[in-house]
Amino acid sequence: MSSEGLVTPFLGALQACVSVLLTMGYGFAARRLHLLQETTINDMLGLGMKLLLPALLIVNLGEQLHLQTAMNYIPVIILYTSASISLGHLSSYLLGLPQWVTPACSFNNTTSLPLLLLHSLGSVGILKLILRHGETTSSAISRAQSYFLVCGVISKTIAYVVGPRMLQDRGDGLSSSEERHHILAQDEQLTEETSLLPQRAQQARTSAGNLIRRSTHWLGSLFPHRVKQELLAPFEYPLADVAIICMIVGTVLGLVPALHRAFFNDEDDGGIFTAWLTASVSNIGGLFTTLQIFMVGCRLGVTFERTVAEGNSARIPIKAITTIFVVRLVIWPALSISLIYGLAKRTRLLGDDPMLWFSMMLMPAGPPALVISGLVELAQASEMEKMVIAKTLTIMYALSPFICFSITGALKASEAVLKEKR
């Protein structure tokens, strides 16, 4: 593939985006044809979040994550999210938009969508533009996946902590963090059903989660009450212990040389667990990306059916959709590409990995996360407003191929920095 010009990278990115949209469309069609029941969709979404994603997280972090690199890009992720929240608040205030637009502008899909996009980009060959000398596309994709996975965990944690508070000004807003997390737990039970783990595994997970919570509560007791409440908030929602445990396990496996060698090296190089244990966990984790996007399509199908059943009284919020589209697919891509390009070109803060530059340029781009619908449940929104939000999410995911412009810009910017550093 020629690296000159924009047409070829753009067409490759467009094909990858259409591929992801079609995968989502197949899920939507499967639900519309009644091939999957709503309870099955909920079970499969729960399977992805409780089993497949943790497996993917452990393997990818263990194999790819390096402490020095993590310390470089984690602050940028937090900066992205903080700036997105501010931008969402400003847009909603200036344009007189409903409160749910703020979290929709603040939190984008940072897991299933970008992970499947990476595979699609690899299949069309355009990632070759930013591969280091002698590197394979598959190894570069695995590394980029680890960046997006960490971004996803951080972003979702912040969403659960800050998101409900964005909607608290409603008439019957939640009065306490305990009530907020209680309703959130109920929402997750409704969407992900019961635990998929056997009793002993549940007990082990509960014990580990309790240990983490006791440790964090002890640490929090050293701070004033208001500070403690903010520090401990991420550890209160039901899936936090799973995400945190997986991040800890993956990080330990990656950073401890003996464990890294045992779990990720070739068998003839000391990898005694690689061929069977690591491979099996990797196989399970590999199911997450395609299955989750397919199930997102199914979930949108369920939402569409409910909207039709309630009638067409909920109008399409053109101004809100336009604002979210501009923030998530125009403003943020332009800012992030410019910021990361400048840091990668003029400093050593982001190292020499073009996949890291590319990933960070794309992290704040894309349609809103589906967790927005859960956050609106916390605000006890009316059925009319829920339908409006459902229509907004459906339209935004239909418009997701516009991210191909961001992908093209990120590819060319990363390629330019890579050429200069060679």
NUVEX-762339 format. One record per residue: residue in three letters; x, y, z of N, C-alpha, C, O in turn. Coordinates in steps of 0.2 Angstrom, whole numbers, plus 5000, padded with zeros to 4 digits. Example, Ala and Ser with C-alpha at 12.3 -4.5 7.8 and 13.67 -1.06 7.14 Angstrom:
<pts>
ALA506649725039506249785039506649845039507149835042/SER506449895035506849955036506450005039506750065040/
</pts>
This chain:
<pts>
MET500449945000500050005000500450065000500950075004/SER500350114996500750174995500550215001499950225003/SER501050245004500950295010500750365008500650405012/GLU500850375001500750444999499950454998499550414996/GLY499750514999499050544998498650515004498850485008/LEU497950545003497450525008496950475006496550445010/VAL496850464999496350434997496350354999495850335002/THR496950324998496950255000496850245008496450195009/PRO497150285012497050275019496350285021496050255025/PHE496050335018495350355019494850295017494450275021/LEU494950265011494550215009494650155013494150115014/GLY495250145015495350085020494950095027494650045029/ALA495050155029494650175036493950165035493550145039/LEU493650195029492950185028492750115027492150105030/GLN493050075024492950005024492849975031492449935032/ALA493349985035493349965042492749985046492449945049/CYS492650045045492050075049491350045046490950025050/VAL491350035040490750005037490649935040490149905041/SER491249895040491249835042490949825050490549785051/VAL491149875054490949875061490149885061489849855065/LEU489949935057489249955057488849895054488249885057/LEU489049865049488749805047488649745052488149715053/THR489249735056489149685061488649705066488249665069/MET488649775068488049795072487449785069486949775073/GLY487349805063486749795059486449725059485849705059/TYR486949675059486749605059486449585066485949555066/GLY486649615071486349605077485649635078485249605080/PHE485649695075484949735075484449685071483949685073/ALA484649665065484249615061484049555065483449535064/ALA484549525068484349465072483849475077483449435078/ARG483849535080483349545085482649555082482149535084/ARG482649595076482049615073481749555070481149545069/LEU482149505068481849435066481749385071481549335070/HIS481749415077481649375083482049305084481849255086/LEU482649315081483149255082483449255089483649205092/LEU483349315093483649315100483149345104482849395102/GLN482949315110482549345115482949405119483549395119/GLU482549445122482849505126483249475132483749495133/THR482949415135483349395140484049365138484549365142/THR484049335132484649305129485149365128485749355129/ILE484849415125485349475124485649495130486249515131/ASN485249505136485449525142486049475145486549495147/ASP485849415144486349365146487049365143487549365146/MET486949375136487549385132487949445133488649445133/LEU487649505134487949565136488349555143488849575144/GLY487949515148488249505154488849455154489349465157/LEU488849405149489349365148490049405146490549395148/GLY489849445141490449485138490749535144491349535144/MET490349565148490649605153490949575159491449595162/LYS490649515161490949475167491449425165491749405170/LEU491449405159491949345158492449365152493049355153/LEU492149375146492549385140493049445141493649445139/LEU492749505143493149565144493649555149494249575148/PRO493549535155494049515160494649475157495249485158/ALA494449425153494949375150495449415146496049415146/LEU495049455141495449495136495949545140496449565138/LEU495649575145496049625149496649595152497149625152/ILE496549545155497149515159497649495154498249505155/VAL497549465148498049435144498349495140498949495139/ASN497949545138498249605134498649645139499249665137/LEU498449665145498849705149499449665151500049695151/GLY499449595153500049565155500549555149501149565151/GLU500349555143500749545138501049605135501649615133/GLN500649665135500849725132500949785137501449825135/LEU500649785142500749845146501449855150501649805153/HIS501649915149502349935152502149995157501850035155/LEU502449995163502350045168502550115165502150155166/GLN503050115162503250185160502750215154502650275155/THR502550165150502050195145501450205148501150265146/ALA501150165153500550185156500550245160500050285159/MET501050265163501150325167501150385162500950445164/ASN501350375156501250425151500550445148500350505148/TYR500150385147499550405143498950405148498450425146/ILE499050375154498450375158498250445160497650465160/PRO498750495162498550565163498150595157497750635158/VAL498350575151498050605145497350585145496850625143/ILE497250515146496550495146496050535151495550555150/ILE496350545157495950585162495850655160495350685161/LEU496350685157496250745154495750745149495350795148/TYR495750695144495250695139494550695142494050735140/THR494450655147493750645150493550705154493050735153/SER494050735157493850805161493650855156493250895157/ALA494050865151493950915146493250895142492950945141/SER493150835141492450815138491850835142491350865140/ILE491950825149491450845153491350925153490750945153/SER491850955153491851035153491551055147491051095147/LEU491751025141491451045135490751025134490351065131/GLY490550965137489850945137489350995141488851015139/HIS489651015147489251065151489151125147488651155148/LEU489751155144489651215141489251215135488851265134/SER489251165131488751155125488051155128487651185125/SER487951115133487251105135486951175138486351185137/TYR487451205141487151275144487051325139486551365139/LEU487551335134487451385129486951375124486551415122/LEU486751305123486251295118485651275121485151255117/GLY485551275128484951255131484751185130484151175129/LEU485251135130485051065129484851035135485051055140/PRO484550975135484350935141485050905144485550905141/GLN484950895150485550875154485850815152486450805153/TRP485450765149485850705147486350715141486750665140/VAL486250765138486750785133487450785135487950775132/THR487550815142488250815145488550755145489150745143/PRO488250705148488650635148488750605141489250565140/ALA488250615137488350595130488950625127489250585123/CYS489050685128489650715125490250695129490850705126/SER490250675135490750665139491050595139491650585139/PHE490650545137490850475138490750435131490150435129/ASN491250415128491150385121491250305122491550285127/ASN491150275117491250195117492050185116492350205111/THR492350165122493050155122493250085122493850065123/THR492850035121493049965122492849925115493249915111/SER492149905115492049865109492049895102492349855098/LEU491849955102491949985095492649995093492849975087/PRO493150025097493850035094494149965094494649955089/LEU494049915098494349855097494149815091494649785087/LEU493549815089493349785082493649825077493849805071/LEU493649895077493949935072494649925071494849915065/LEU495049905076495749885075495849825071496249825067/HIS495349775072495449715068495249725061495549705056/SER494749775060494549785053495049825050495249815044/LEU495349875053495949915050496549865048496849875043/GLY496649815053497149765051497049725045497449715041/SER496349705044496249665038496249705032496349675027/VAL496149775032496149805026496849835024497049855019/GLY497349825029498049835028498349905029498949915028/ILE497949955031498150025032498550035038498950085038/LEU498549985043498949995049499749985047500150005051/LYS499849955041500549955039500950015038501550025039/LEU500550075038500850135037501250155044501650195043/ILE501050135049501350155056501650095059501750095065/LEU501850045056502149985059502950005060503250035055/ARG503149985066503949995066504249935062503949885060/HIS504949945061505249905056505249835059505449825065/GLY505049785055505049715057504449695061504449635063/GLU504049735062503449725067502849695063502749715057/THR502449645065501949625062501249655064501249695069/THR500749655060500149695061499849665067499549705071/SER499849595068499449565074499749595080499449605085/SER500449595081500749615087500549695088500449715094/ALA500549735083500349805084499649815086499549855091/ILE499249775084498549775086498449755093498049785097/SER498749705095498749675102498949735107498649745112/ARG499549765105499749825109499249885109499149905115/ALA498949895104498449945104497849935108497549975111/GLN497649865108497049845111497149855119496749875122/SER497849845121497949855128497849925130497649945136/TYR498049975126497950045127497150065127496950095132/PHE496850035123496050055123495750015129495250045132/LEU495949955131495649925137495749965143495249975147/VAL496349995144496450035150496050095150495750115155/CYS496050125144495650185143494950175144494550215148/GLY494650115142493950095144493850085151493350105153/VAL494250055155494150045162494150115165493750125170/ILE494650155164494650215167494050265165493750295170/SER493850265159493250305157492650275160492250325162/LYS492550215160491950185163491850205170491350215173/THR492450195174492450215181492250285182491850295186/ILE492550325178492350395179491650415177491350455180/ALA491350375172490650385170490250365176489750405177/TYR490350315179489950285185489950335191489450345195/VAL490550365192490650415197490350485196489950505200/VAL490450505190490250575188489650585185489250625186/GLY489450535181488850535176488250545180487850595178/PRO488050505185487450525189487450585192486850615192/ARG487950615194487950685197487750735192487550785194/MET487950725185487750775180487050775180486750835177/LEU486650725182485950725181485550735187484950735188/GLN485950755193485650765199485150825200484750825205/ASP485250875196484850935197484050925195483650965195/ARG483950865192483250845191482850855197483050845203/GLY482150855196481750865202481850815207481850835213/ASP481850755206481950705211482550675211482650615212/GLY483150715210483750685210483950645216483650655221/LEU484450605215484650555220485050595226485450645224/SER484950585232485150625237485750595240486150635244/SER486050535239486650515242486950465237486650435233/SER487650455238488050415234487750345235487850305231/GLU487550325242487350255243486750245239486650185236/GLU486250285239485650275235485850275227485550235224/ARG486250315225486450315218486750245216486550225211/HIS487250225220487550155218487050095219487050045215/HIS486550105224486050055224485650045218485449995216/ILE485450105215485050105209485450085203485250045199/LEU486050105203486550075198486650005198486649975193/ALA486649975204486649905205486049865202486149815198/GLN485449895203484849875201484849875193484649825190/ASP485149925190485149935183485549885180485449855175/GLU486149875183486649825180486349755180486449715176/GLN485949745186485649675186485049665181484949615178/LEU484749725179484249715174484549705167484249675163/THR485149735166485449725159485949665159486049645153/GLU486149645164486649595164486449525168486849485168/GLU485849535171485649475175486049455180486449495183/THR486049385182486349365188487049345186487249335180/SER487449325191488149305190488249245186487849195186/LEU488749245181488849185177489349135180489549085177/LEU489649155186490149115189489849065193489349075196/PRO490149005194489948955199490048985206490349035207/GLN489748945211489648975218490348985221490449035224/ARG490848935220491448945223491849005220492149045223/ALA491749015213492049065210491849135212492149185213/GLN491149135213490849195216491049215223491249275224/GLN491149165227491449175234492149205233492349245237/ALA492549175229493249195228493249265226493649305228/ARG492849285221492849355218492549405224492849455224/THR492049375227491849425233492349435238492449485240/SER492749385240493249385245493749435242494049485246/ALA493949435236494449475233494249545233494549595234/GLY493549555231493249615231493249655238493349715238/ASN493049615243493049635249493649655252493749705255/LEU494249625250494849645252495049705249495349755253/ILE494949715243495049785240494649835243494949895244/ARG494049825244493649875247493849895254493849955256/ARG494049845258494249855265494949895265494949945269/SER495349885260495949925259495849995257496150035260/THR495350005252495250065250494850105255494950165256/HIS494450075259494050115264494550135270494450185273/TRP495050085271495550105276495950165274496050215278/LEU496150165267496550225265496050285265496350335266/GLY495450275263494950335263494850365270494750425270/SER494950325275494850345282495350395284495250435289/LEU495950405280496450455282496250525279496550565281/PHE495750525275495550595272494850615275494550575278/PRO494750685274494150705276493550675273493650645268/HIS492950685276492350645273492250655266492150605262/ARG492250715264492050735257492550705252492350675247/VAL493150715254493750685250493650605249493750575244/LYS493550575255493450505256492850485251492950425248/GLN492350515251491750495247491950495240491750455236/GLU492350545238492550545230493050495229492950455224/LEU493450475234493950425232493650355232493950315228/LEU493150345236492950275236492350265232492150205231/ALA492050315228491550305224491650255218491150215217/PRO492250255215492350205210492250135212492150085208/PHE492350115219492350045221491650025223491649965226/GLU491150065222490550045225490050015219489549975221/TYR490250025213489749995208489949925207490549905208/PRO489449885205489549815205490149785201490449735203/LEU490249815195490749785191491449815193491949795189/ALA491549855197492149895199492649845201493249845199/ASP492449795206492949745208493249705203493849685203/VAL492849685198493049645193493549675188494149655187/ALA493449735186493849775182494549795186495049785183/ILE494449815192495049825196495549765197496149765197/ILE495249705199495549645200495949625194496549605194/CYS495549635188495849615181496449655180496949635177/MET496449725181496949765180497549755184498149755182/ILE497449735190497949715195498349655193498949655192/VAL497949605191498249535189498649545183499149525182/GLY498349585178498649595171499349635172499849615169/THR499249685176499849725178500449685181501049685179/VAL500249645186500749605190501049555185501649545185/LEU500649515181500849465176501349505171501849475169/GLY501249565170501649595165502249625167502849625164/LEU502249655174502849685176503349645180503849665181/VAL503049585183503549535186503849495181503549455178/PRO504549495180504849465175504749385175504649355170/ALA504749355181504649285181503949265179503849215176/LEU503449305181502749285179502649305172502349265168/HIS502949355169502849375162503149315158502949295153/ARG503749295160504049235156503649175156503649135151/ALA503349155162503049095163502349095159502149045156/PHE502049155159501349165156501349185148500849165145/PHE501949215146501849245139502449225135502349235129/ASN503049205137503549185133503349115130502949085131/ASP503749105124503749035121503948985126504248995131/GLU503648925124503748865129504548855130504748835135/ASP504848855124505648845125505948895128506648895129/ASP505648955130505949005133505649025140505649075143/GLY505448965143505148975150504448985151504148985156/GLY504048985145503348995145502948935147502648905143/ILE502948915153502648845155501848855155501548795155/PHE501548915155500848915155500648945148500048945147/THR501048965144500848995138500448955133499848975131/ALA500648895132500248855127499548825129499148815125/TRP499448825135498848795138498348845142497848865140/LEU498648875147498248915151498148985148497649015147/THR498749015146498649085143498249085136497849125135/ALA498449025133498049025126497349015127496949045123/SER497148975132496348965133496049035135495549045133/VAL496349065140496149135142496049185136495549215135/SER496549175132496649225126496049205121495749255118/ASN495949145120495349115116494649145118494249165114/ILE494549145125493949175128493949245127493449275124/GLY494449285128494449355127494349375120494049425119/GLY494649335116494549355108493849355106493749385101/LEU493449325110492649325108492349385109491849405106/PHE492649435113492349485116492149535110491549565110/THR492649555106492549615102491949605097491549655097/THR491949555093491449545088490749535091490249565089/LEU490749485096490149475100489849535103489249545103/GLN490249575106489949635110489649685105489149705106/ILE489949695099489649745094489049715092488549745090/PHE489049645090488449615088487849625093487249635091/MET488049615099487549615105487249695106486749705108/VAL487749735104487549805104487049825099486549855100/GLY487049795093486549795088485949765090485349795089/CYS485949705094485349675096485049725102484449725101/ARG485449755106485149795111484849855108484249875110/LEU485149885102484749945099484149915096483649955095/GLY484149855094483549825091482949825096482349845094/VAL483149805102482649805107482349875109481749885110/THR482849925109482649995110482250015105481750055106/PHE482350005099481950025093481249995094480750025092/GLU481149935096480549895096480149935102479549945101/ARG480449955107480049985113479850055110479350075112/THR480250085106480050155104479450145099479050195100/VAL479450095095478950095091478250075094477750095093/ALA478350035100477750015104477450075107476850075108/GLU477850115109477650175113477350235108477150285110/GLY477450215102477250265097477750315095478350315097/ASN477650355090478150405087478150475090478350525087/SER477850475097477750545100478450575102478450635102/ALA478950535103479650565105479950585098480150545094/ARG480050655098480350685092481150665092481450655097/ILE481350675086482150665086482450725087482350785084/PRO482850725093483150795095483750815090484350795092/ILE483650845085484050865080484650905083485250895082/LYS484450955087485051005090485450965095486050975095/ALA485250915099485650875103486050825099486650825101/ILE485750795094486150745090486750785086487350765086/THR486550845084487150885080487650905085488250905083/THR487450925091487950945096488450885098489050895098/ILE488150825099488550765101488950745095489550735096/PHE488750755089489050735083489750775082490250755081/VAL489550845083490150895082490650885088491250885086/VAL490450875094490950865099491350805099491950805099/ARG490950745097491350675098491650665091492150625091/LEU491450685086491750665079492050715075492250705070/VAL492050785078492350835074492850875079493450875078/ILE492650905084493050945089493550895092494150915092/TRP493350845095493850805099494350775095494950775096/PRO494150745089494750715085495250765082495850755082/ALA494950825081495450875079495950895084496550905083/LEU495650905090496050925096496550865098497150885099/SER496250805098496750755101497250735096497850725098/ILE497150735089497650725084498150785084498750765084/SER497950845085498450895086498850895092499450905092/LEU498550875098498950875104499450815104500050825106/ILE499250755102499650695102500150705097500750685098/TYR500050735091500550745086501050795089501650775088/GLY500850845092501350895095501750855100502450865100/LEU501450825105501850785110502350735107502950735109/ALA502150695102502550645100503150675095503650645095/LYS502950725092503450755088504050795092504650795090/ARG503850835097504250885100504550855107504950885110/THR504250805110504450775116504550705116504450675111/ARG504750675122504850605122504350575127504450525130/LEU503850615129503350595134502950535132502750495136/LEU502850525126502450465123502850415120502650375116/GLY503550415121503950365118504050365111503950415108/ASP504150305108504250295101503750245098503950215093/ASP503250235101502750185098502250215094501750255097/PRO502250215088501650245084500950215085500450255084/MET500950155087500250135089499950165095499350175096/LEU500450185100500150225105499950295103499450315106/TRP500350325099500050395096499450385093498950425094/PHE499350335088498750325085498150315089497650335088/SER498250265094497750245099497550305103496950315104/MET497950345105497750405109497450465105497050495108/MET497650465099497250515095496550495094496050535093/LEU496350425094495650405093495250395099494650385099/MET495650395105495250375111494650425113494150395115/PRO494650485111494150525113493650535107493150565108/ALA493750495102493250505096492750445096492950385099/GLY492150455093491750395092491050415096490950465099/PRO490550375094489850385097489850375105490250345107/PRO489350405108489250395115489250325117489050275114/ALA489450315123489450245126488750225128488350275130/LEU488550165127487850145129487650155136487050145138/VAL488150165141488050175148487650235149487350245154/ILE487650275144487250335145486450325147486150355151/SER486250265143485550245145485450225152484950235155/GLY485950195155485950175162485950235166485650235172/LEU486350285165486450345169485750385169485650415174/VAL485450385163484750415163484250385168483850415170/GLU484350315168483950275173484050305180483550305184/LEU484650325182484750345188484350415190484250425195/ALA484250455184483950515185483150505185482850555186/GLN482950445184482250435184481850475179481350515180/ALA482150475173481850515167481250485165481050425167/SER480850525162480150505159480250455154480850455151/GLU479750415152479750375147479950405140480250385136/MET479650465139479750505133480450525132480750515127/GLU480750545138481450565137481950505136482450505132/LYS481750445139482150385138482050365130482550345127/MET481450375127481450365120481850405116482150385111/VAL481850475118482250525114482950505114483350505109/ILE483250485120483950465121484050395117484550395114/ALA483550355117483650285113483750305106484150275102/LYS483350355103483350375096484050405095484350395089/THR484250445100484950475099485450425098485950435094/LEU485450385103486050335102486050295096486550275093/THR485450275094485350235087485650275082485950245077/ILE485450335081485650385076486450395076486750395071/MET486650405082487450415083487850355081488350365078/TYR487550295082487950235080487850225072488350195069/ALA487250245070487250245062487750295059487950275053/LEU487850345062488350395060489050375061489550415059/SER489150325065489850305067490350305062490950315063/PRO490150285055490750275050491050345049491550345046/PHE490750405051491150465050491750465054492150515053/ILE491850415058492550415062493150395057493650405059/CYS492950375051493450365046493850425045494450415043/PHE493550485045493950545044494550555050495050575049/SER494250535056494750535062495350485061495850495062/ILE495150425059495650375058496150395053496750385053/THR495850425047496350445042496850495044497450495043/GLY496550545048497050595051497550575056498050595056/ALA497250525060497750495065498250455062498850455064/LEU498050415057498550375053499150425050499750405051/LYS498950475046499350515043499850555048500450565046/ALA499550575053499950615058500450565061501050585062/SER500250505063500650455066501250435061501850435063/GLU501050425055501550415050502050465049502650455048/ALA501850535049502250585048502750595054503350605053/VAL502550575060503050575066503550525065504150525067/LEU503250465063503650405063504250415058504850395059/LYS504050445052504550455047505050505049505650495048/GLU504850555053505350605056505850575061506450595061/LYS505550525065506050495070506450445068506950425071/ARG506350415062506750365059507450395057507850355054/
</pts>
